[in-house]
Amino acid sequence: MIEGLDHLVVAVKDLAAAARSYTEAGFAVVTGGRHPESTHNALISFADGSYIELLAFYEPSPKHRWWGALERGGGLIDFCLASSDLASDSAAFRRAGVTITDPEPGARARPDGVQLRWQLAKPEGAFRGVAPFLIHDETPRSERVPRPAAHVNRVSGVGTVTVAVADARAATLWYESAVGRKGQAVRRDLLYAGGDLPPDSGDPDHVELVEIRAEDREEFDALEQRVSRVERLVENTGVEREPAQFAVDVKGRIECHVCLIP
């Protein structure tokens, strides 16, 4: 069963520099540790149970699934949903037409020596970054995710993750099939986009799948210059390009608008 949003992945070139930038933006940042697959991270946890993972490479790894995204500029590149039954949930996404791996092991060594273990199912090909990757903990999740901190900027969680896709209706159909419930139509004039809110994704966090209206492509490309009401919380994350907009809603939660178009 899908339990909700687990975390967002933000790829950065320099982890220490990114941690300083997010701290300056009012977030409490905690060192996460090292993965055996050439990456290390820092974590920003929220009261709603979700968190942001700042992820960088401590050594080159061109075959890593996120290496290419970092080479293209990094920023907010992926999102993860928690699963209580990873084999069943990954099979449901596969039956819906999503190319996704079978559960495979993941691990991280914390700075204090604690070894963390989990299982992941990861979308592949055109579904990467559009379909969520799924996680199920083997060691307690409370050991993987730091206790929520009181952030200076008062952010308390993630409200909405909006993913730009080539065909919102097609993406929603496989999402509906995977979770077995219907979504609803949404319109994002701020993003010059329309699409669908997939099912099983209500308060306090949900995912929107939208496609950019063709007639508004020029306006969308100039979003950062044209939209003044979006408050950017992070100006410098140690990457050349930041393809994500962070805004804070009335409940103190982040809205993340992700520009990932397959």
PyMOL commands that set and color helices and strands:
alter all, ss='L'
color gray80, all
select helices_A, chain A and resi 15-24+67-71+86-95+125-127+141-144+168-179+189-191+214-221+223-226
alter helices_A, ss='H'
color red, helices_A
select strands_A, chain A and resi 2-11+30-34+39-45+51-57+75-83+104-109+115-121+133-137+157-164+184-188+193-197+206-212+244-248+253-258
alter strands_A, ss='S'
color yellow, strands_A
deselect
rebuild
show_as cartoon
